[in-house]
Amino acid sequence: MPKTLVLKTCLDEGIPGPEHFEIRESPWPNIGDGVIVRLLTVSADPYMRYRIRSDGDYKPGEPMLGLVAGKILESNLSDWKAGDLFGSELPFTEIQSVPAWKAKTFRRLTGLISEDQISFGVGVLGMPGSTAYGGLVDILQPKEGETIWVSGAAGAVGSMVGMMAKQVFNCIVIGSAGGPEKCQIVKEQFGFDHCIDYKMCRSTKDLVKSLRHVAPAGIDMYFENVGGMHFEAAMQCLRPKGRVAICGVISDYNKSKMSPNKIYVSNMIYTEQTVQGFHCLPWLQGERGQFLEDMALWLSEGKVQVRETVFDGLDSFGSAFRALFEGGNIGKVVINLSPKSKL
C-alpha cells in the first residue's frame, strides 16, 4: 500500500523533528479524469515551519502538503503520458491520483532532466531555484561589477543566488554561513568571493564590522534569507540606490513571536534605497520571466551547480526537516522515495 506522511502534532515553538510526523498507509488510487503519479522526491523547506503551528495550514492527522517531483504512471489526459516527469505541490503520498484541473498546474520536467536527476525538480528547477532566480534577476536586477551580500549562502536558495550573481552577472559576491566548513564550501565550491562566519559575530555591530572588512565601500544588493542582525547589518552597509530582496527569515521560524528589526526609514529617502519582499510563485508558475528555460541552460553550462543533502524514504522527513534548523544541510534538502520500495 502507498505510504502517506501525516502531521502528528503541531509545534508553536522550538525545532521540529521525527516525533511530529508519522507514516500511514493509503489505499491504491483510482485514476478518475486525470492521472496517477508516483512521487520520486519530496522537499523539506523552511517555509513549512510556519504551517505546522497550531494556527497554521497543516492540521494533525492530515497529510503533509509540499513540493514534489515525480513520474506519471497512468494518464487520461492528452498532454501527459506514462513516464513523463513533472513538478508540483501535492500531498506527501507515494502513489496518488491527481484530477485533471490540478494536473494542468504541473511543471513539465521531461526534456530538462533525466529521472536520475529528479531531485532537481524540487531544487534548482523548483521552488528554491525560482526563488533565487526571481529575487536576483527581477527584484535586485544586478549590474556587472556590483557587490551583493547573500545570507544563508550555504543553503538551497542562497547558494544559487551567489552562483548566478557571479557566473551570469559578474558581480562581487559575499556570503554568510555558519562555521568555517560551510564558509569554505561557499567560497571553493559555490565560487563566492568572500564568506562571513556569522557564528563569530555576537551582535549586529560585529557583523557590520566583518561586512565592511570585505566590502569597505558598502554593498549594492542584499538577498535576505535569515533576518535578525543580518538585515540590520545589511541596511547599515547598503549604498545609495541599494536594493534588498526579502524571501525568508529563518532565524525567527522556531520562535513564538517574530523579532523586531531596527530600520531607519528616513535614511532611505534621499539614498533612494528599495526593500522588497517577494515569493517564488510568479516565476515558478511561469507568470514572470523564463525561469525554467534560463535555469536549465545555466545548469547545463555549469554556471549553476547542484549540492544536495539527501535523506532516503518518506519516514526520514522529520530528520530532514530538523536539519534545516540545526545547520545540518549544505544546499537543498531532499527526501528521495525509492520506486522499488514495497508498496
C-alpha positions in Angstrom: 0.0 0.0 0.0 1.2 3.5 -0.7 2.6 5.4 2.3 1.5 8.9 3.3 3.3 11.3 5.6 0.9 12.8 8.2 1.4 15.6 10.7 1.1 14.0 14.2 1.3 17.1 16.4 1.6 20.8 15.9 4.6 22.8 17.2 4.4 26.5 18.0 7.9 27.0 19.3 11.1 25.0 19.0 12.8 22.8 16.5 10.6 20.1 14.7 11.7 16.5 14.4 10.6 13.0 13.6 8.3 12.9 16.7 6.0 15.4 15.0 5.2 13.2 12.0 4.0 9.7 11.3 3.5 7.3 8.3 0.1 5.9 7.4 -0.9 3.6 4.6 -3.3 4.8 1.9 -5.5 2.9 -0.5 -4.4 2.3 -4.1 -5.8 5.2 -6.1 -8.4 5.2 -8.9 -7.3 7.3 -11.9 -10.5 9.4 -12.4 -10.4 12.1 -15.0 -6.7 12.9 -14.5 -3.5 11.0 -13.8 -1.9 8.6 -11.4 1.5 9.7 -10.3 4.4 8.2 -8.3 6.4 10.7 -6.2 10.1 10.2 -6.6 11.3 13.1 -4.4 9.7 15.4 -1.8 11.1 18.6 -0.4 11.7 19.9 3.1 11.7 23.7 3.1 11.9 26.3 5.9 8.6 27.9 4.9 6.8 24.7 6.1 7.8 25.5 9.7 5.0 28.2 9.8 2.5 25.7 8.6 2.9 23.2 11.4 2.0 25.8 14.1 -1.4 25.3 15.8 -2.7 28.3 13.7 -1.0 27.0 10.5 -2.3 25.3 7.4 -1.4 21.8 8.4 -3.7 20.0 10.9 -2.9 16.9 13.0 -4.0 13.7 11.2 -3.9 15.3 7.7 -1.3 14.6 5.0 1.6 16.9 4.7 1.5 19.0 1.6 4.6 20.3 -0.2 6.7 20.5 -3.3 7.3 17.2 -5.1 8.7 15.8 -8.3 7.7 12.5 -9.8 6.6 10.5 -12.7 3.2 9.8 -14.5 2.2 6.2 -14.1 -1.2 6.3 -15.9 -3.0 9.2 -17.7 -6.4 10.1 -19.1 -5.0 13.4 -20.3 -3.8 14.1 -23.9 -0.9 16.3 -22.7 0.6 13.8 -20.2 1.7 10.3 -20.8 3.1 7.5 -18.7 6.8 8.1 -18.0 6.6 11.9 -18.1 8.4 13.7 -15.3 6.7 16.6 -13.5 7.0 19.0 -10.6 4.1 20.2 -8.4 2.7 20.8 -4.9 0.9 17.7 -3.7 0.2 15.7 -0.6 3.1 13.5 0.5 1.6 10.2 -0.6 3.8 7.9 -2.6 1.3 7.0 -5.3 -1.9 9.0 -5.8 -4.4 10.2 -8.3 -4.5 13.8 -9.4 -7.6 15.3 -11.0 -7.4 16.9 -14.4 -7.7 20.5 -13.1 -4.7 20.0 -10.8 -2.6 18.3 -13.4 -2.9 21.4 -15.5 -0.7 23.2 -13.0 2.2 20.6 -13.3 5.6 21.8 -14.4 6.9 19.6 -17.2 10.4 18.4 -16.4 10.7 15.9 -19.2 13.3 17.1 -21.6 15.0 19.2 -19.0 16.3 16.5 -16.7 16.5 12.7 -16.5 14.8 10.5 -13.9 18.2 10.2 -12.2 18.1 13.9 -11.7 14.6 14.1 -10.5 15.6 15.8 -7.2 16.4 18.9 -9.3 12.6 19.3 -9.7 12.3 20.4 -6.1 15.6 22.2 -6.1 17.3 24.1 -8.9 14.3 23.7 -11.1 11.8 24.0 -8.3 10.9 26.4 -5.5 14.5 27.3 -4.3 15.6 27.8 -7.9 12.7 30.0 -8.8 13.1 32.0 -5.5 16.8 32.6 -6.3 16.0 33.5 -9.9 13.1 35.8 -9.2 14.8 37.6 -6.3 18.1 38.2 -8.1 17.1 38.7 -11.8 13.8 40.6 -11.4 13.9 42.1 -7.9 17.5 43.1 -7.5 18.4 43.5 -11.2 22.1 43.1 -10.8 24.6 45.0 -12.9 28.1 43.9 -13.7 30.7 44.8 -11.1 28.1 45.5 -8.3 28.5 43.9 -4.8 25.9 41.6 -3.4 25.7 40.1 0.1 23.7 36.8 0.4 22.7 35.5 3.8 22.2 31.7 4.2 24.8 31.3 1.5 25.3 27.5 2.1 21.6 26.8 1.7 19.5 25.9 -1.3 18.4 29.4 -2.3 21.5 31.4 -1.1 24.0 29.2 -2.9 22.1 29.6 -6.2 21.8 33.3 -5.8 25.6 33.6 -5.3 26.4 31.3 -8.3 24.1 33.2 -10.6 25.4 36.6 -9.4 29.0 35.6 -10.0 28.7 33.4 -13.1 25.9 35.1 -15.0 26.1 38.7 -13.9 29.8 39.0 -13.0 29.1 40.6 -9.6 31.3 40.7 -6.5 29.6 38.1 -4.2 29.8 38.0 -0.4 28.1 35.2 1.6 27.4 34.5 5.2 27.2 31.0 6.7 27.6 29.2 10.0 31.1 27.8 10.7 34.4 27.6 8.8 33.5 24.4 7.0 30.4 26.0 5.4 32.3 29.2 4.6 35.0 27.1 2.8 32.3 25.3 0.7 30.7 28.7 -0.1 33.9 30.0 -1.5 35.5 27.0 -3.0 32.5 25.1 -4.4 30.0 27.9 -5.0 32.5 30.5 -6.1 31.7 33.3 -3.7 34.5 35.9 -3.4 34.1 36.1 0.4 32.1 34.4 3.2 31.5 35.7 6.7 31.2 33.2 9.5 28.2 34.7 11.4 28.8 32.4 14.3 31.8 34.5 15.1 29.6 37.6 15.3 27.8 38.2 18.6 26.0 41.3 17.6 24.9 43.5 14.6 28.0 45.7 15.3 30.3 42.6 14.9 28.5 41.6 11.7 28.8 45.2 10.2 32.5 45.2 11.0 33.0 41.9 9.2 31.0 43.0 6.2 32.9 46.3 6.0 36.1 44.4 6.1 35.4 42.7 2.8 33.2 45.5 1.3 34.6 48.8 2.6 32.6 50.8 0.1 29.4 49.0 1.1 27.0 46.7 -0.8 24.7 47.4 -3.7 22.4 44.5 -3.0 21.3 42.2 -0.2 19.5 38.9 -0.6 17.7 38.1 2.7 17.2 34.5 3.8 17.9 34.9 7.5 16.6 38.1 9.1 17.6 39.4 12.6 21.1 41.0 12.8 21.8 40.1 9.2 19.1 42.5 8.0 20.2 45.3 10.3 23.8 44.9 9.2 22.8 45.0 5.6 20.8 48.2 6.0 23.8 49.9 7.7 26.1 48.9 4.8 23.7 49.5 1.9 24.9 52.1 -0.6 22.7 54.7 -2.2 20.3 53.2 -4.7 20.9 49.9 -3.0 18.3 47.1 -3.2 17.1 44.4 -0.8 15.1 41.3 -1.7 13.5 39.5 1.2 12.3 35.9 0.8 12.9 34.4 4.2 13.8 35.0 7.8 14.8 31.5 9.1 16.2 33.0 12.3 12.6 33.6 13.5 10.9 30.4 12.3 11.2 28.5 15.5 10.2 31.4 17.8 6.7 32.1 19.1 7.0 35.7 18.0 8.9 37.5 15.2 11.9 39.5 16.3 11.7 43.3 15.7 14.3 44.9 13.4 15.8 48.4 13.7 15.4 50.2 10.4 15.7 54.0 10.0 13.2 54.7 7.2 14.3 58.3 6.9 17.8 57.1 5.8 16.2 55.5 2.7 14.6 58.7 1.3 17.5 60.6 -0.3 19.5 57.4 -0.8 16.7 56.0 -2.9 17.0 52.6 -1.4 14.5 49.8 -2.0 13.4 46.9 0.2 11.0 44.4 -1.4 9.5 41.2 -0.1 8.6 38.5 -2.6 7.7 34.9 -3.1 8.5 32.4 -5.8 5.2 31.6 -7.4 5.2 34.2 -10.3 8.4 32.6 -11.6 7.7 29.0 -10.6 4.3 29.1 -12.3 5.7 30.9 -15.4 3.9 34.1 -15.0 7.1 36.2 -15.0 10.4 35.6 -16.6 11.8 32.4 -18.2 12.9 30.6 -15.1 12.8 27.0 -16.3 14.5 27.8 -19.6 17.2 30.1 -18.2 18.0 27.9 -15.2 18.1 24.7 -17.2 20.6 26.5 -19.6 22.8 27.8 -16.8 22.8 24.3 -15.2 23.9 22.7 -18.5 26.6 25.4 -18.9 27.9 24.8 -15.4 27.2 28.3 -14.2 24.9 26.9 -11.6 25.9 23.7 -9.8 23.8 21.4 -7.5 24.7 20.5 -4.0 22.2 18.4 -2.0 21.7 16.9 1.4 19.8 13.7 0.7 17.6 11.6 3.0 16.1 8.3 2.0 12.4 7.3 2.5 9.3 9.2 3.4 9.8 8.3 7.1 13.1 10.3 7.2 11.2 13.6 6.6 11.2 14.6 10.2 15.0 14.3 10.4 15.4 16.1 7.1 13.1 18.9 8.3 15.0 19.2 11.6 18.4 19.5 9.7 17.2 22.8 8.1 17.1 24.5 11.5 20.2 22.9 13.1 22.6 23.8 10.3 22.8 20.2 9.2 22.5 20.8 5.5 24.5 22.0 2.6 22.4 23.1 -0.4 19.0 21.6 -1.0 17.5 19.1 1.5 15.7 16.4 -0.5 13.9 13.2 0.5 14.2 10.5 -2.2 11.5 7.9 -2.4 12.7 4.7 -3.9 10.3 3.5 -6.7 11.5 0.0 -5.8 10.1 0.1 -2.3 7.4 -2.4 -1.4 4.0 -0.8 -1.5 
